[in-house]
Amino acid sequence: MAKVVHFEIPSENFEKAKSFYSNVFGWKFKQWGDMPYHMTESGPKEEMGIEGALTKKSGHNMNVVNTIGVENIDKTIEVIKKNGGEVFEKMPIPTIGWFAYFKDPDGNIQGVMQNDPNAK
């Protein structure tokens, strides 16, 4: 089985979104590299839950996206397609591994991610 390992909240205004989630839930944010991507810190690591990020609203990521961790992204992409899903371009995540957005048969956008210890 595969678990949800990350979420993305699309935003058109990072400062407004960071202020909202900080004020309401106490979340902290840290920009990832020079990308328009702000990682969450939503509580102690030993507590239950996952972390996510604020990302720029664009194209196919207009709604909250859950990312599901998989062992082999290429095999998973094929299974998604065979079961009526649509897969967007697979892309590298520097120092992490591989990622692809997909659309399920109901049109929901989600993501799949494979950690790769050799990612640069």
C-alpha atoms as a printed R data frame, in Angstrom:
    type eleno elety resid chain resno       x      y       z
1   ATOM     1    CA   MET     A     1   0.000  0.000   0.000
2   ATOM     2    CA   ALA     A     2   1.058  3.581  -0.579
3   ATOM     3    CA   LYS     A     3   0.521  6.462   1.876
4   ATOM     4    CA   VAL     A     4  -0.035 10.164   1.362
5   ATOM     5    CA   VAL     A     5   3.361 11.692   2.159
6   ATOM     6    CA   HIS     A     6   2.976 15.368   1.210
7   ATOM     7    CA   PHE     A     7   0.376 17.965   0.289
8   ATOM     8    CA   GLU     A     8   0.426 21.163  -1.760
9   ATOM     9    CA   ILE     A     9  -1.781 24.190  -1.285
10  ATOM    10    CA   PRO     A    10  -1.806 26.411  -4.394
11  ATOM    11    CA   SER     A    11  -1.630 30.145  -3.777
12  ATOM    12    CA   GLU     A    12  -1.689 33.324  -5.824
13  ATOM    13    CA   ASN     A    13  -0.300 35.379  -2.912
14  ATOM    14    CA   PHE     A    14   2.301 33.621  -0.756
15  ATOM    15    CA   GLU     A    15   2.472 36.318   1.921
16  ATOM    16    CA   LYS     A    16  -1.310 36.328   2.373
17  ATOM    17    CA   ALA     A    17  -1.458 32.502   2.469
18  ATOM    18    CA   LYS     A    18   1.485 32.206   4.875
19  ATOM    19    CA   SER     A    19  -0.114 34.796   7.146
20  ATOM    20    CA   PHE     A    20  -3.443 32.929   7.075
21  ATOM    21    CA   TYR     A    21  -2.013 29.480   7.892
22  ATOM    22    CA   SER     A    22   0.396 30.924  10.471
23  ATOM    23    CA   ASN     A    23  -2.328 32.882  12.259
24  ATOM    24    CA   VAL     A    24  -4.956 30.129  12.136
25  ATOM    25    CA   PHE     A    25  -2.832 26.997  12.736
26  ATOM    26    CA   GLY     A    26   0.545 28.291  13.931
27  ATOM    27    CA   TRP     A    27   2.370 26.907  10.866
28  ATOM    28    CA   LYS     A    28   5.824 28.164   9.896
29  ATOM    29    CA   PHE     A    29   7.186 28.316   6.351
30  ATOM    30    CA   LYS     A    30  10.588 28.065   4.723
31  ATOM    31    CA   GLN     A    31  11.200 28.726   1.026
32  ATOM    32    CA   TRP     A    32  12.694 25.721  -0.769
33  ATOM    33    CA   GLY     A    33  15.691 26.858  -2.812
34  ATOM    34    CA   ASP     A    34  14.907 29.729  -5.148
35  ATOM    35    CA   MET     A    35  11.631 28.179  -6.289
36  ATOM    36    CA   PRO     A    36   8.180 29.636  -5.572
37  ATOM    37    CA   TYR     A    37   7.664 26.805  -3.080
38  ATOM    38    CA   HIS     A    38   7.322 27.286   0.677
39  ATOM    39    CA   MET     A    39   7.608 24.169   2.855
40  ATOM    40    CA   THR     A    40   5.401 23.910   5.952
41  ATOM    41    CA   GLU     A    41   6.469 23.233   9.490
42  ATOM    42    CA   SER     A    42   3.185 22.322  11.110
43  ATOM    43    CA   GLY     A    43   4.322 20.749  14.360
44  ATOM    44    CA   PRO     A    44   6.860 18.510  16.055
45  ATOM    45    CA   LYS     A    45   8.153 15.683  13.861
46  ATOM    46    CA   GLU     A    46   7.251 13.098  16.508
47  ATOM    47    CA   GLU     A    47   3.559 14.029  16.262
48  ATOM    48    CA   MET     A    48   1.207 12.338  13.791
49  ATOM    49    CA   GLY     A    49   0.763 14.031  10.431
50  ATOM    50    CA   ILE     A    50   2.507 14.992   7.216
51  ATOM    51    CA   GLU     A    51   4.118 18.188   5.975
52  ATOM    52    CA   GLY     A    52   3.374 20.055   2.788
53  ATOM    53    CA   ALA     A    53   3.986 23.296   0.970
54  ATOM    54    CA   LEU     A    54   2.476 26.397  -0.537
55  ATOM    55    CA   THR     A    55   3.019 26.392  -4.291
56  ATOM    56    CA   LYS     A    56   2.214 28.834  -7.086
57  ATOM    57    CA   LYS     A    57  -1.255 28.403  -8.576
58  ATOM    58    CA   SER     A    58  -0.906 27.432 -12.227
59  ATOM    59    CA   GLY     A    59  -2.064 24.978 -14.853
60  ATOM    60    CA   HIS     A    60  -3.088 21.714 -13.269
61  ATOM    61    CA   ASN     A    61  -2.412 22.582  -9.614
62  ATOM    62    CA   MET     A    62  -5.401 24.812  -8.907
63  ATOM    63    CA   ASN     A    63  -6.662 22.756  -5.923
64  ATOM    64    CA   VAL     A    64  -5.083 21.063  -2.924
65  ATOM    65    CA   VAL     A    65  -2.930 18.163  -4.120
66  ATOM    66    CA   ASN     A    66  -1.965 15.120  -2.063
67  ATOM    67    CA   THR     A    67   1.276 13.365  -2.959
68  ATOM    68    CA   ILE     A    68   1.419  9.594  -2.580
69  ATOM    69    CA   GLY     A    69   4.776  7.930  -1.967
70  ATOM    70    CA   VAL     A    70   5.538  4.976  -4.264
71  ATOM    71    CA   GLU     A    71   8.444  2.561  -4.625
72  ATOM    72    CA   ASN     A    72   8.642  2.733  -8.433
73  ATOM    73    CA   ILE     A    73   7.195  5.795 -10.147
74  ATOM    74    CA   ASP     A    74   7.469  4.365 -13.676
75  ATOM    75    CA   LYS     A    75   5.464  1.244 -12.774
76  ATOM    76    CA   THR     A    76   2.940  3.349 -10.884
77  ATOM    77    CA   ILE     A    77   2.492  5.656 -13.888
78  ATOM    78    CA   GLU     A    78   1.683  2.651 -16.063
79  ATOM    79    CA   VAL     A    79  -0.838  1.350 -13.509
80  ATOM    80    CA   ILE     A    80  -2.476  4.788 -13.304
81  ATOM    81    CA   LYS     A    81  -2.861  4.863 -17.105
82  ATOM    82    CA   LYS     A    82  -4.196  1.285 -17.266
83  ATOM    83    CA   ASN     A    83  -6.856  2.198 -14.721
84  ATOM    84    CA   GLY     A    84  -8.205  5.245 -16.535
85  ATOM    85    CA   GLY     A    85  -5.965  7.946 -15.097
86  ATOM    86    CA   GLU     A    86  -4.031 10.595 -16.995
87  ATOM    87    CA   VAL     A    87  -0.393 11.283 -16.086
88  ATOM    88    CA   PHE     A    88   1.368 14.587 -16.594
89  ATOM    89    CA   GLU     A    89   5.104 14.742 -17.272
90  ATOM    90    CA   LYS     A    90   7.376 12.967 -14.767
91  ATOM    91    CA   MET     A    91   9.976 15.383 -13.400
92  ATOM    92    CA   PRO     A    92  13.016 15.215 -11.158
93  ATOM    93    CA   ILE     A    93  12.967 16.791  -7.702
94  ATOM    94    CA   PRO     A    94  16.542 17.861  -6.939
95  ATOM    95    CA   THR     A    95  18.051 15.916  -4.004
96  ATOM    96    CA   ILE     A    96  14.755 14.034  -3.464
97  ATOM    97    CA   GLY     A    97  13.790 11.810  -6.404
98  ATOM    98    CA   TRP     A    98  10.981 11.794  -8.996
99  ATOM    99    CA   PHE     A    99   7.488 13.279  -9.128
100 ATOM   100    CA   ALA     A   100   4.470 13.283 -11.452
101 ATOM   101    CA   TYR     A   101   1.011 14.813 -11.215
102 ATOM   102    CA   PHE     A   102  -1.881 12.625 -12.327
103 ATOM   103    CA   LYS     A   103  -5.611 12.993 -12.869
104 ATOM   104    CA   ASP     A   104  -7.872 10.242 -11.549
105 ATOM   105    CA   PRO     A   105 -10.999  9.122 -13.480
106 ATOM   106    CA   ASP     A   106 -13.075 11.738 -11.593
107 ATOM   107    CA   GLY     A   107 -10.715 14.539 -12.654
108 ATOM   108    CA   ASN     A   108  -9.001 14.971  -9.266
109 ATOM   109    CA   ILE     A   109  -5.352 15.980  -9.495
110 ATOM   110    CA   GLN     A   110  -2.927 14.169  -7.170
111 ATOM   111    CA   GLY     A   111   0.797 13.426  -7.223
112 ATOM   112    CA   VAL     A   112   3.079 10.412  -6.963
113 ATOM   113    CA   MET     A   113   6.648 10.620  -5.692
114 ATOM   114    CA   GLN     A   114   9.544  8.175  -5.605
115 ATOM   115    CA   ASN     A   115  12.441  8.888  -3.275
116 ATOM   116    CA   ASP     A   116  15.788  8.254  -4.952
117 ATOM   117    CA   PRO     A   117  18.901  8.267  -2.735
118 ATOM   118    CA   ASN     A   118  21.006  9.012  -5.851
119 ATOM   119    CA   ALA     A   119  19.034 12.146  -6.831
120 ATOM   120    CA   LYS     A   120  21.196 15.217  -7.359
